[in-house]
Amino acid sequence: MSEISTIYEISIIVCTLFFGASGSVCPVLECWFVQEKPGHGGGFSAPMSQEKSLMFIRTEAFSEESLSELHPPADISSSRIYYVTDPAGTFCSAALNPAKGSVNKPKCEINPFMPHASMVRWTSALTDSAQSPVYLQADWFSVAAQGLDEQLTLSNIMRAPSASKEPQVILSVSSKTPVVRSRLGEPVLLDCGFWVDPSSPVHGCGFSVEWRYQFRGEGRLVLAYDGKNDRFAETSETGADIDITGLYETGNASLVLEESRVRHSGTYICTVYLPHLLAQVAVDLEIVEPPSLSIYPSPLPLLVPGQVLLVQCEASGFAPHTLDLSWEFSGADGTSRSLGQGSVTGHRQASDGTFSQSSRLELDSGKLGLGRGGDVTCVAKHEGGTRRAAATLNVIGVSAPSIEDSMAMVAVALVLYGMMKFLFWTFSSSEYYIKSKSQENSRMQLVVMLLLVGAHLAFAGTHSLRYFYTGVSGDIDFPEFTAVGLVDVEQFMYFDSNTMKAVPKTEWIRQNEGADYWTRETQTDINQHRLFKNNIQVAKGRFNQSTGVHTVQQMYGCEWDDQTGATNAFHQFGYDGEDFLFLDLKELRWISPVQQGVITTHKWNNDRAVLESNRHYFSTVCIESLKKYVQYGKSSLKKTVSPQVSLLQKSSSCHATGFYPSGVTITWMRNGQEHHEDVEVGELLPNEDGTFQKTSTIRVAPDEWKKNEYSCVVEHQGKTIRKILTEKEIRTNNVSGSVCPVLECWFVQEKPGHGGGFSAPMSQEKSLMFIRTEAFSEESLSELHPPADISPSRIYYVTDPAGTFCSAALNPAKGSVNKPKCEINPFMPHASMVRWTSALTDSAQSPVYLQADWFSVAAQGLDEQLTLSNIMRAPSASKEPQVILSVSSKTPVVRSRLGEPVLLDCGFWVDPSSPVHGSGFSIEWRYQFRGEGRLVLAYDGKNDRFAETSETGADIDITGLYETGNASLVLEESRVRHSGTYICTVYLPHLLAQVAVDLEIVEPPSLSIYPSPLPLLVPGQVLLVQCEASGFAPHTLDLSWEFSGADGTSRSLGQGSVTGHRQASDGTFSQSSRLELDSGKLGLGRGGDVTCVAKHEGGTRRAAATLNVIGVSAPSIEDSMAMVAVALVLYGMMKFLFWTFSSSDSSDSELKDKKKK
């Protein structure tokens, strides 16, 4: 509903006069009268036509006396003042009657309404045919009103005789609780009631009630009741009901949900259908559930100074998904302080729709000053309340130990003394055995690696023109509106509402554009400023906000590659830092990821003229401007730098693994002398089999180690192993293997408190992945030359045994400007919260194998050929990860006709050498939408069973799942509700990877023209014809009219009056266009074919009807014959009447003569 920004105030005198009228009186309602006009543009959310309006309301009809006492304000057109009769007093609510002088007003919008036969099957019995009864030939209006403080939402249908301004309420639908909040699992009542005027012909002709869960134009049918036939429609929804007795006796159509679930959160539409009429109200339901917290490991182990303890806080079972996780510390000395947020993961969604999120914190007693320990507390702040979980941390070995620490150290010393005595006795008694088997049974393995790499530099020729608009409201020391223009990354113009003047920011724009240019820019930005002020007020109303600081952002522009000529464009809006609207230029339609923006998308998507104007701007005007600006600033914008190639050295590592017990010493020798410079000794790490590993790294230049002798010395249990750092020794580690393309990626991290651009990630760095199907050798590494503009810490040498990255879709032709998309993220292994994966992890404790560096890689191939998600593992501080789990789809975008079977491709692979291989897996397919969705299919591979879901007609091939990792989903019969994004997730113990597959159901419309056939049209009369397009999906449709005359000429008749979209029970859409045929104004001659044209993504459809016009000049032979026939009939009737009267006169004369005689 459009917002009311400022409307007049009614004087006390006017109100007094009005309320003094006879009869029951209701408040005066200030409204907006809104019409959608084809080809008319609007602002951020302004309707295409908007006028102030006023409704005087009474429960009884207005009399001449009561009308004379009313004094409407002069600033409202008399054509927009209505005198409404509301017999049931539906408008007469306290929620629509603010206190005198109140600045808060109820919201009200009036729209023209077109009666029509409904297309949903449970209303088919209400209308015997598509012909409209005479009763409907009047002026109809729909009124939507929203009361104060979320107390009421109301939708009324009113009828007025043609050209009258005294409508009467015929149908009213309302809800007293438009916003409902509930805890998970509780029963919920969504209020909805309706009333029908008893004096109306539609009263007693039957009704139908529908409840629909609505979301961005799509949704699901919850409940539908056919009142005329007393039956419910079949739906997949369970646990939803209405009171039939109350429905008939009091019009109570309230919906009862027996047990609330997270998937129930959203907007519910209650629609009441009468013959040719309908009205509906929306009820928002929000399910709020606070989180449960757990800290791992539990209990916390003793912390020794110098070591780092990783602790994790798991918040689970909460909804909605907004959560703030942080850590606090309360020391043993009584002090308390914050430890920050830690490393927070993204949200994960469980099968019941609730969310989970983790935070990982590194506890280092030296850096954090933890003293002797204390309580470490995880704090979760959520809409449902704040929750805390604490664990006690004990630190030993610090100065001035406590009594407990001292006792612990004494106990440890006694245990170590006993162990030493036992080992001494053991080794003394088996000295000969040790000597004979020492070489054979040694469990120590040493690996020495030297990595030599080079570098090259690459440049791209892409330029961009971007404009950023920002509007701010609230008490803040910042301009109310700012505009910034950039070419590439260079700002060239600036405007703000304080100076009210656009100014140049670069020398090249100042030298090439004169005063006229800056005058136009200033006027454009002033207009945008005015628009943004309204935009913020509208958005605040949509989000039910009245105070605080709020922002509206707009970003638009284009890109051009000066080498290939390729272009691209973008246009999007944001509100309070979140995406609000964006323009899909490929489909030429606006899309909103939030419910509050859906009404705007409907209105803007119906305005084809403005959409085409956008297309022209971004494809032509914007590109021409960008080329002009690049030419202006070519000295800086087209500057190139030749690459500098240098030999880089990767650190040499001495890696000892597979030894036990853990005591080991690794040192470096230079020319026989101990060397400690540029040496970094890694931590002791456990292996999966109970042995240990340790690494020592030395930084030395290639010429330095060639001129001198460097050796790594490892001492363990009295034995010494020496490895000399020579080229020959390094080459012994070479492994041949196939090479895959180099992938250019972005390394993305989410950092708490870090800001970004309009939708930029919080931290983003260039990254590179060299990929092989076998391990990298020193020789293969020496042949690589990473570019110098990428940090060495973001270059990875990936081993991919299955060659999952080695796809042609990820390997563009040399010189191609199109590149695959790739993103690398840090990954935190964790136990999954969904129930069909519970068997994969026996406890929440992570196995030793997971104590490494983990990464997730998401890659998207060229031309929608591939989407890929890989989980990689690398030893800590290593840049040589190996792919452990890979999930991919070869068809990330699938299109299907309605009713056809659909296959959504998904396959996975697990590294056979990994400990997680053979430990079980689970598969999940979920329909996802803005963090919410529905579970389609879930399979527990460890227990060989499917999870129960409400989805029907979905299956996977179990044989293929086990034999080839084929987890593809088959939908037996596609429906419109299937359109959307499907997430295929593969779970392993503590690991998961997922890919998205987009499914689009496309169905062209069926067309019908009413009335059929068209009646004869007499000049001076107007014939209303209606074209009904039904059964199409998606909802974007362009309706228009054409006329082919009997004389052979053809022309367009425009769009007519187009209604909004209506959705049927099967998810398809319908839309109507109404056209007034006036032979005089349109020049229809003797008639011809009137054709309705529907342009849709699924194809263009046409429906035609023949129109005959009579009584025009130069009649046809048929018209002439008809007129002759009419003349003959009239002549015969006149002769008959003449003979009748003549006979009567003769009889009267004879009678008079007889009387005289």
N, C-alpha and C positions, 0 to 999 in steps of 0.2 A: 504494500500500500504506500502511495506517495505520502511524504511527510508534509505537515502544515508548518511552515517556518514562521510567518507572521500574518495574522488576519486581524481585521478591525476588532474593536471592542464595542459592544452594544451598550447604549446608554441606559441608565436606571429608569428613565422615563419610558423608553420603548418597552423595556421588560415589564414595567408595571402595567402599561396599557394592555400588553399582550396577555399577561396572566389574569387580567380582569375579565377576559372573554368568558362567555358561558360555555359549559361543558367541561369535561376533564382535559386539562392542559399539560403538555409535556415541554421539556426544555427546547430551546432553539439550537439546532445543530449547525455548526460551521463546517463546511466540507470543501473538498476540491472536486470539480467536475472534470473527469479525465476521459479523453477520446484518443484512440490510436488511429493516426492518419498515415496512410502509405506515403513514403517519400519525405516525411517530416522528421528532422533530426531533433535530438534533445541533449541535455547535459549528462552529467555522470550517472544520474538515475532519474532524471526528469522525464515524465511521460511525453509523448509526442505532442499532446495538446492539453493544457491545464488552465482552468479558470476557477476563480473564487465562486462559491455557491453557498446557498443558505436554505435550510429546511425548517419551516414552521410546522409543528406537529400537534395534532389533536387526536383523541380517541374517538371523536365523533366528527361528522362531516362539518366543514366550514360553512358558516352562514354569511350572508351579506354584511350583517352587523359585525361579526367577529373579524371578517376580512378588513373592514373599514378601520378597525382599531389598530391594525398592524402597520408599522413604519419601518420597512426594510432599509438598510443603509444605502446611500447613493452610489457608493463605489462598487456595488455588485450589479451586474447586468440583470434587468428584469426577467430576461429569458432563463436565468440561472437561479431564480427564486421559486421554491416549490412549497405548496400548501398540502401537507401530507396527512391523510386520514389513516390512523393506525389503531384499528378496533381493539387489538389485544394489548396495546400499550407496550409493544416490544422495544420501542425507542425510549420509553419512559422509565429509565433505570437511573439510580443514583450514580452509577459508574459513568454515565454519559452527561452528568449534571454537576460540573465542578462548582466549588464554593465561589461566591461572588468575589471578584477581584483576583482570583487564582490565575497564575500564569500558565499552569498546566491545563491543557485542553485535550479532550478526547480526539482521537484520529478518525477521520471520516472521508470516504471517497465514493463518488457517484459515477457510474458508468452506464452508457446505453446498453441495453440487453436485447438479444435476439432470440426469441423462443424457437426451439428446434426439438426435433425428435432425438432422444438419446440413443447412442450406438451400443451401450453395454447390454448384454443379453438379459440381465435380471430386470431391465426396464422395458423390454420389448412389448410386454402385455399392456403397457400404459397407453401406447399409441397404435391404433389400428392401421394407420397409413402415415406416409410422410407429409400428407396435405395438412396444412394448418387450419384449424377451425376459425370461424369468423371472430370469435371472442378474442383471438390473439392479434387481430388487426387493430393495433393501438400502439401507443408509445410505452415502451417498457424500460425499466431502469433496475439496476442492481446497486445496492448500497452496502458498503462494508464499513463497519464502525468498530473501533477498539476503545474500550473504557480505560479509566484511570487505574494505575497500580495493578495492572494485569487482572482486573476483576471481571471483565466481560469482553467477548468478541462476538460480533453480530453480523449476519449477512441476510439482507432483506431483498425480496423481489417486489417491485411496485408496478402498477398498471395505471396509465392515465389515458383518457380518450385523446385521439389525435389532436395535437396543437394545444392541449390543455396543460396547465401547470398545477393540477390538483390530483396527484396520484394517490392510490390507495394501496396499502400493504396487502399482498396476496399470499406470500409465503415468507416465513421468517425462520431462520436457523441460528441458534446461538449456543455459546458455551460460557458458563460462569467461572470456569477454571481454565483459561487458555494456556497457562503454564503450570505443569505438574512436576514435582520432584519426588523421587522415591528411592529407597534403599534396595539393593539387590535381593531378589527372592520374595519381596512383599507383593501383595495384591494391589492392583492399581485400577482406579476408576477415572475414565476420561469422559467428562461431561459433555453432552450434546442434546439439545431439545429443539423441537420444531412446532410450528403452528401454521394452519392453513385457514384462510378466510372462509367462514361457512357460507357466505353469500356468493362465493365464486363458483362458476360452473365446474372448475377442476376439483372442488371439494367432493369427496365421496367417489372419485373416479380411480382411486388406488394410488399407492405411493411405493417407493423403494428407498432403502437406506443402504449406504455403502460407507465402510471405513477402510481407508487406504493409508499405508505407510509411504510417505512421499519423500523423495530425496533427489534434488537436481533434475526434476522432470521424469525420473525413473522411480520405481518403488515396487511394493508388493501389495496385493489385495489381502486385507486382514479378515474382513467379514462383509458379506452382502446379503440383504434380505429383500425378497420380492413380496411386497405386502399384498399385491393383488391376487397372487396365487398361493400365499402363505407358505413359502419355502425359502430355504437358504441356498446360496450358491456354494459349490464345492471350492474350497481353498486349501492350501498347504499349511495354513496357520493353525496352531493348536493352542488351547487354553484361552480363547477369546470368545466372549458371549455378550448378548444384550438381553434385556428384560422385555419379552414379547408383550406381556400384560400392560406394562407401563408404556410401551410403544403405542398401543392402540388407545389406552385410556387418557394419557396425559401428554403424548408426543415425546416421551423420554427415550431418546435413542443412544443413551450413554453406553460406552464400550467398557467391559470389565476384562482386564488381563489377570488371570489367576495367579501368575508368578512372574514378576518382572525379571527380565534379563537385559544384559548390556545391549544386545541387538535391538531391543525395544526402544532405546534412546533415539529420538528424532521427532519429526513432525507427522502428526496423524490428521488426515483430512476426513471430516464427517460430511457426507453429501446426501441431501434429501432430494429425490426425484419425484416430480409430479408430471402429468402429461404435458410435454413440451416445455417444462420449466425445471430448473434445479437451482439450489443454493447450497453453499458449503462454508464451513468454518474450519480453522486449523487449531490444533491443540498440540503444544510442544511438551514432550515427555523427556525428562533428564534423569538417568539412573546414576546415582552417586554412591560409590563404595570406597572407603578408605583402604590404604594398603596394609598388608601384613609384612613385618620386617624380620629378617634373619641375618646374622653375621657369621661368616665362615673365615677361617676354621674356628670350631667351637669345641672346647675352650681354646683361647689363644695360647700358643706355646710361649715358653720363656724367650725373651729377646736379649741377645748378647750385643753389647755395643760394637759397632762396626758392621753388623749384619743388618739387612733390610727385611722386614716382615711384611708380606702382602696380605691385606685383609679385604674382604669383599662384603658389601651389604646388598642383600637381595630384597627388593620391594616387589610384592606380587599381589595379584587379585584386586587391583584398584581400577576405578573408572570414575570420570573420564581420564584421559591419558596424561593430562598436565600434572607434573610432579616436580618438586624441588628437593633434591637429595643433598645433604651436607654432613660433615663430621664435626664432632666436638670432643674435647679431652678435658677430663677432670683429674688433676694430679693427686698423688698421695699427700702432697703438702697443702691441699685445699684450694689450689688455684684452678681456674677454668679458662679455656680459650677455644676459638674455632680453628679447625684444621683444614678448612676449605671444602670444596666439593669433591675432590679426588678426580678420578677418571670415570666419567659417567657414560654408560652405553646408551644406545638408542632404545626405543620401546620395542617390546616383544608382546605379541597378542596370543592369549591362550584360547582354547576351544570354546570356553564360555563367554568370550568377548572381553574379559578383563585383561589388564595389561601388567607387565612386569618390567622392571628396570634395575640395573645394577650400578654400583659405584665401587671402584677399586682404589684403595689407599695404600701408599708405601709408608710404612712406619720405620723411620730411621731415628734412633734415639739421639744421635749426635746432632743431626740437622734440626729436629723438631724440639729438642730439649725436653725429653720425656721423663727425666729424672729417674726415680726408682719405679715408675709406672703409674697406673691409675686406671680410670674407666674410659674406654673409647666408646663413644656413642654415635650411632647413625640416626639422623633426624630426617624424617620425610614429611614435608609440608604439602598438604593436598586439600582440595575443595571439601572433602569429607571429614577433614580434621588432621591434626598433627600427630604422628606416631613416632616412637623412639624405641631403639633396641641398643643395649649396652653390653660390652664384654670387658672383662678385667685383663689388663696387660701388666705383666711382671717383667721388670728389667733387672738383670743381674750383672755384676762386674763393674758397677759404677763406683765412684769414690764414696767413701763413708757408707759401706753396704749396711743394709738393715740386718736385724737378727735372723730373719727368715732367709735372706740371701747368704749370710755366713753359714748357716746350717746346711743350705743346699750345696755350697761349695765344698764343705767338709765331706758331705755324703758322696759327691762326685769324686773327690780325691781318693776316698776309700775304695770306691768301685774301680777306679783306674789302677790303683795299686794291686788289687786282686787280679785284674785282667793281665797286668804285666807279669805277675808271678806265674800265672797259668801259661801264658805264651812262652815265657822263658823255659818252663819245664817241657812244653810241647816241642819247641825247636831243639832243645838239647837232646831229647830222646829220639828224634827223627832226622839227625843231621845228614846221614848218608842218603836217605830218601830224597831230601830236598836238593842235594847236589846233583843227583842223577836225573831228576825230573824238572829242574828249574827252567831249562830252555823249553821243554815240551809243554809245560803247563802254565807258563807265564801268561797272565791275563792282561798285560799292558800292551797296548798298540799305540804307535806314535805316527803322526802324520805331520809333515812339514810342507807348507804351501807358500809359493811366491806368485803374486798376481800382478802382471804388467798390463796396463791398459793405456789407450790413446784417446784422443778427442777430436771431434769435428764440430762445426757450427752450422746450423741451418736457419733460414729465414723464410717467413711467409709474406705474401703480398696482399693481405686482407686489410681493408680499411673500414672504419665504421663511423656512422653519425648517430649520436645518441642525445636525447633530451630527457632531463630529469626534472619533474615538477613535484614540489612538496608543499602541502598545505597543513598548517598546525593550528589547533585550537587549545585553549586552556591558558592557565597562568604560567607563562614561560617566556624567558628573555630571548626570544628568537623571532625573526620575521614571520608574519602570518602566512606568507607565500614566497617561495623562491623558485627560480627557474635557472637551470644550468644546461649549457650545450657543449658537447665534446665531439671533436673529431679524433678518432683513435683514442688516445688517453690524454689529449691536450684540450684543456678548457678554452673555448674561444668566445663565449658570451656568458653574461650573468644578469639576472634581474631579481629584485626582491621588493616586497610590499612597503618597505620603509622608504626607499628612494623612488619607487614607481618609475624606474627608467632602466631600459636594457642598455648594457654597456659592453664594448669589445674587451677581450682579455688577451688577445694576441696581436702582434704587429701586422701579420699578414691579413687578418680580417679588417683591421683598422685602415689599411692602405687600399683595400679593394672594394669596400662597401661604403657608400655615402650616407648622408643624413636621412634620406628617404627609407633606406633599409632599416635603420635603427628606430625610426618612427613607427614603421610597420611592426617590428619586433616588440616595441614597447606596447603598442595597442593590443597585439595578440596576447601578451603576458598579462595585461590589465584585465582582458576578458577572461583569461584562464583563472586569474585571482578571484574574480567574482564567482565563477563557476565552482571553484574549489571551496569557497566559503559555504555554498549551498551543499556541496558534496559531503562535507564533514557533518553538517547538521543531519543530512539524510542518513549517513552511515551510523551516526550516534543513535538515531532512532531505531535503525534496523537492529543494532546490537543492544538496545535498551540501556543506553548510557546517557547520563545527564551531566556528569562532572568529570574532572580529570583532564590530563593532556592526551590528545589524540591526533593522529596524523593520517593524511591521505597522500599516497604517492602515485605518480604516473611515470612510466618509462616507455619510450617508443623510439624507433629509429630503424636503420638499415645497415647492411654490410655489403661490400663490393670487393672482389678480388681483381686487382689490376693486371693480373697475369692471365687468368682464365676467363674473366668476365662474369663469373658466378656471383649471384646476389642472394641476399636473405633479408628478412625483416622481422620485427617484433613489436608488440604493443601490449602493455599490461598495466594493471592497477593493483595497488596494495593498500591495506588499512591496518594501522597499528603494527606495521612490520610483517604482516602476514599477507599471502597472496589473496586477492579479492576477485579480479577478473583478468582474463587474458584472451587475446584475439588469435584464433587459429586461422592463419591466412590461407592455409592449404584448403581447408573446408569452408573458409569465409564465414565463421560463426564465432560468437563470444561464448566462453566457457567460464564457469565459476566453481572453484573448489569448495565454497562455503554456501550454506543454505541462504544466508542473507543476500547473496548476490544473484540468486536465481531469477527473481522478478526482473532484474535489469537485463539479464541475458534474453529473456523472453521478448522484451520490448525491443531491444536492439537487434535481435536476430530477425524480427519481423520487418525491420526497416531496411529493405534491400537497397534503396537508393544510397543511404549512408554507408552501407557495407561496400557497395561498389565504389563509392568515393574513397573509402579506405584502401581498397585494392589498388586503385589508380595512384593514390598518393605514395604508397609504399613501393609499388613496382616501377613508378616513373619519376614523380616529383622528388621524392627523397633521394633516389639514386643520382639524379641529375644534380641536386644540391651537393651531395657528397663528392661527386667528381669535381664540381666547381671548387669546393673548399680544398680538396686535395691539391688541385692545381695551384690555388692561391698559396698554400703553405708547403709546396713541394720541397723546399730547401730543408725542412725539418721532418715533414710527414713521410717523405719517400727516401729518407736517408738510409744507406746500406753500409754495412761494415764487413770487410773480408774476414773470413774465419782465421784464427790463430791455432795452429796444430802443435800440440806439445805431448811429450811422453809422460804419462802419470804412473805413479807406483801405488799398487794396492798393498796394504800392510801384510807382512809375512807372519804367519801364525805357526806355533808349535803346539800341536793338539795331542794330548795324551788321553786315552779312553780305555775302558774295559778293565780297570785295575781295582783291587781290593786288598786290604782295607784302604781307607781314604787318604792316609798320610802320603803326600807326594811333594817333591820339590822340583820346580822347573826354572832353570837359569839359562842365560845366553852368554856365550864366550866369544870374544873378538881377539883373534890371533893368540888364542890360548889363555887370555886374561878375562876375568869376569867383566861383563858389560851390563850396565844398569841404565844407561841413558836411552830415552825414547822406548822404554819397555813398559808394557802394561800387562799385569797378571790378572786373569779372569777369576771368577768365583768357582769354587768347587761345586759341581753339579752331579746329581745322581742319575744313573741310567735306569731303564725300565727293569733290567734283570738284577738290580741290586748293586751293580758295580758303579764306578764313578768316572767322571771325566773332568779335565781341566785344560785351559788354553792360556798360552802366553804369547803376546803379540809384540813384534819389534818393528819400528818404523826406520827403514834404511833405504837410501837411494840405490838404484841399480848399479851405478858405477862403483859405489862404495862397497857393496857386497861382492862384486867381482874382483876388486883390488885386494880385499881382505878376506880372511877366513872367519866366517860366522858359523857357530854351531849351537845347537840346542841340547842341553844336558838335563836328563830326567833321572831323578833319584827316587827309588821306591823300595822300601823294605831291604835296604842294604845293597841293592843292585843299581847300577848306573847304565843308562842307555844314552848314546850320543848320536846325534844326526847333524851332519855338516851341511850347511846351506849352499849347495852347488846346483848349477843348471841340470847336471846329470841326475842328481837326487830328486829334483823337482819333477823331471820328466817321467820318473817311474810312476807317477800318479796319473798320467794321461789316460783318458778313456774316450774312445771314439764314439760319436753319436751324431744323430741328425740335428740340424739347426733349423729353428723356426724364425719367423719374422720378428723384428724388434718392435715392441709395442711402446708407443708414447702415451703416458698416462698422467692423470692428476693424482697426487697424494693428498687426501683430504682427511683432516682431523677436526673433530668438534671440541672446541676449547671453551669451557665455561667463562662467561663474561666477555667474550671476544665478539666485537661487532662486525658486520659485513655490509655488503651492498644491498640492493633491492631484494635479491634472493641468493646472494653469494654464500658459499659455505664459510664457516668460521675461520678455517685455515686451509690454504690451498697452495701446493707447490708442484712444479714440474717434476716428472719422474720418468724413468726409463726402465724397461724390462728386457734383458737379453734372455732368450729362452732356448733350451735344448731338451731333447727327450732323454738324454743321458747326462750324468754329472759332468760339470765343467772340468776340464784339465787345465794345467798351467799354460800349455801351448795354446789351447783355444782361447783362454782369457787374454793372452798376450796379443792376440790378433784383433781384439775389440778396441774401438776408439769412441768412447762416449763423448757427447758434446760438452764443452767447457761451461755452458750456461746452466747446466744441471748440477746440483750439489752431489758430491760423491755419496752422501748419506741417503740419497734418493735414487741410486742406481742399484738394480737388483739383478742377480744372475740365477735364473729360475730353472730348476730341473722339473720337467713335465713328462713323466714316463709314458702317459697315455696320449701325448700330443694334443691335449684339449685346446691349447692355444694355437696349434698349427693348422688353422683353417684358412681357406682362400678368402673367406669373408672378413678375416682380420688382416689380410695381406693385400693392400691396394696396389695397383700397377704403379710402376716407377713414374714419378712426376705428377701423380694424381693429387688433386687438391682435396678430395674427399678422404677423410681419415676415419678409421673406426674409433668409437668412443671408449674410453677406459678410465676407470677410477680405482685407486687402491686405498683401503682403509685399514687401520689397526683393528684386530679382531680379538675379542676376549672370550675364550672357551667358557662355557657355562652349562649347567644342567638345565634342560628344557623343562618348562612348566606345564606343557600340555599332557593330558593323561595317557595318550597313546604312545608317548615316548618315555613314560616313567620306568619301564623295564630296562631301558638302555643304561641308566645310571643307578647303581645300588645306593649311593649316598651323594650328598652335595659336595664332598671333598674331591678336589681335582687330582687325578693321578699325576705321578712325576712326569710322565710323557708330555703333559700340557704345559710344563714350566719352560716355556720357550717364547720366541717372538712369533706371533701369528698375524696373518694378514688375510683380508678378503679382497678379491679382485672382481669387479663387475665390468664386463666388456660387451659392447654392442657392435655387431658387424655391419658391413655396408649393405645398403638396399634391403634392410629388414630380413637379412638371411640368417642371422644368428644372434642369440643373446646368451651370455655365459656368466656363471658365478663360480669362482674357485676359492677354496680355502687353502692357504699355504702355511707351512711351518718352517722356521729357521732357528738354529741354535741362537741363544741370546747374543746380541751384538753382531751377529753374522748377517751378511747381505746375500746369502745363497739359499733362499727358501726352496722348498720342494712342494709340489702340489699333492695334497692329501685327499681332498674331496673336490669333485667337479660336477656341477649341475648345468645343463644347457638345453636350449630349445632351438631347433632349426627353423621354426616358423613362429617368430615372436608376434606376428600380426596375422590374424585369420579373419576372413570375411565369409559369411554364409547367408543363404536365403532362409526365410522362415520355414520351419518344419523339416529342414534337412539334417542328417546326422553330421556331427562335427568332431574332429580329432584335434586336440591341443597337445602338441609335441613337448615331451620332457624326458631327458635321459640323464643318468648319473654314473659316475665312476669313483671307486675308492682305491687308494694306493694299496696293493697287496702286501707291501712290506711294512705298513703301518700297524701298530697295535690295535687300532680301532677296527681294522678289517676283520670281518668274521664275528664282530661283537654285537651284531644286530643293527637294524635300521628301521626307520619309519618314514612313510610318505604322507604328505598332506597337500590337498588341493583346496584353496580358499578363494572365494570371490571377494575381492578387496575394493573398498571405496572409502577414501579419506580416513583410513585407520579403522573403519568399521567394515563389516561385511558378513558373509555367511560361510559356514563350513560346507564344502561340496562333497569331499571324500577324504577319509583318513584311514591309513592301513598300518597296523602294528606288525612289522616284519618279524620281530623277535618272538611274538606269540601267535603269529599267523591269524590275525583277526581284524575285521573292519570296525571302525567306530560307528555308532549310530548317528545318523544325520537325517534331516527332514528333506534332503534333496533326493529326487527320483530320476531315473534315467541316466545316471552317471556311473561309469565303470572304468577299471583299468585291467590290463592283461597280466595276471599273476605270473604266468609262465615266463613271459618276456621280462617281467620285473626282476626275477631271480637270475635268468640266463644271460641277459644282455643289459640290464639296468634300464629297461624301457619303462618309464613311469607315466607314459602318455595317458591323458584323460579323454574318454569317449562320451560325448553327449548324444543320446539316441535321437532326440528330436529338438532342434534349436527353437528357442522362444526369445521374445524381445527382452525378457528379464535376464537372459543369459548374456546380453551385451555388457561388456565391461572388461575389467582386468582380472585375470586369474593368476594366482601365485602358486607355483609348484615348489614345495619345500621338502628337502631331504634331510632327515635328522640322523646323526651318528652319536655315539656317546660323547657328550659335551660339545659337539660340533653341529653346525647346520649351514646349508647354503640354499638359495632360492632364486628362481628366475620368474619373470612376469611374461604372460602371454595375453595379448589384447584380442578380444573377440568382438566383432561388429556384425550385428544382424541387420541386413538391408532388405527391405521389402517395399516395392513401389505401391502407390495408392490405387484404390478403385474409385471411380468417379460416377456420380449420378447428378442429374439436373432436375429440379423441381420448380413448378409443376410439370408433369409429363403426361400427355403432350402439352406444348405451350398453347394457351387459348389465343383466339384472334385478337389482334391489337388494333384498337380504334384510335386514330389521331386525337391528341388532347388528353388521352388517358395514359397512366403509367403502370407498367407491368413489372412486378417484382419477381425476379428469378433467383434461384439459389443453387449453387454448386457445392455438393458435399463430397469431400475427399476423405476416404476412410481406409483403415487397415494398413497404414504405412509406418515405416520405421527406418532410420531415426526420424525425429520430429521436424527437422528442417525441411520446409516446403515453400515453393513459390507459386501462388495461384494467380491466374490472370484470365482475361476474357478476350476473344477475337470474334469478328463478325465477317462473314462472307455473304455479300449481297446477291440478290437474284440477277443483278446486272453484271456479275463477275468480279466486282471489286472486293478487296479484303482490307481490313484494318484492325488495329487494336482498340479495345474498349476499356483498357486499364485493369486495375486490380479489383475494383469494386470495394465493398466494405468487408474486410477479412476479419474473422473471429480469431480468438486465441485457440491454442491446441487443447483438445480433450483426449483423455486416455481411456482406452477400453480395458476390459478385464484381462485380455491376452497381452496387454502391454503396448499394442499398436495405438497409433494416434489418428485422430480425425480433425478436420478443419473445414470451415465453410467460408464461402464468399457470396455476398448478396449484391445483385446488380439491378439498378433501376433502368428499365427500358422505356425511353420516351422517344417515339419516332420523330417528333419535331426537333428535339435537341440533338439527338444522335444522328439524324439523317439516315433512317433505316429504309427509306424508299418503300417498296412493296414487300419488304421482308427478306429473309434469307436464313442462313445457318448461324446460330449463336453457339460458339464453342468455348468450353471451359478447358484451360490448359494448366496442367500440374507438372512443374519441373522438380524432380527429386533425384537424390543420389542413386536410387535404383532405376531411374529412367524417366522419360517424359510420357505422360498419359494425357489423352484427350477424350472429351465427351461432348457431343453436339446435339442440339435440338432445333427443329425448324420453326421459324417465326413467320406468321402471316399477318400482314398489315392491310386493312381495308380502308376505303374511303379517300385515298390519296389521288392526286391528279394523274391523268393518263392511265386509267385503270387497265388491268390486264383483261384478256378475253374471259377468264373465269369470273373476275369481279363484275364485268359487264353483264354476263349471263345471270349472275346472282341478282344484280339490280333490276334487270328486266323481269325476272321471276317475281321479285318483291312488288314491282309496279303492277303486274298483272293480278297478283293476289289482292292488292289494295283496290284496284279498279273493280274486281268482282265483288268485294265487300261493300264498296260504295253503291254499286248497282242494286245489290240485295237490300241494303238499308233504304234506298230510294223507293224501291218497289213496295217494301213493307209499309213505309209511312204513307205512300200514295194509296194503297189499299185501305188503310185505316181511315184516311180522310173521306174516301168514297162511301164507306159503310156509315160513318157519322152523318153524312148528308141525307142518305136514304132514311135513316131513323128519324131525323127531324121532320122530314116531309110526311111521314106516316103519322107523327104526333099531331101535326097541324090538321090533317084530314080527320 
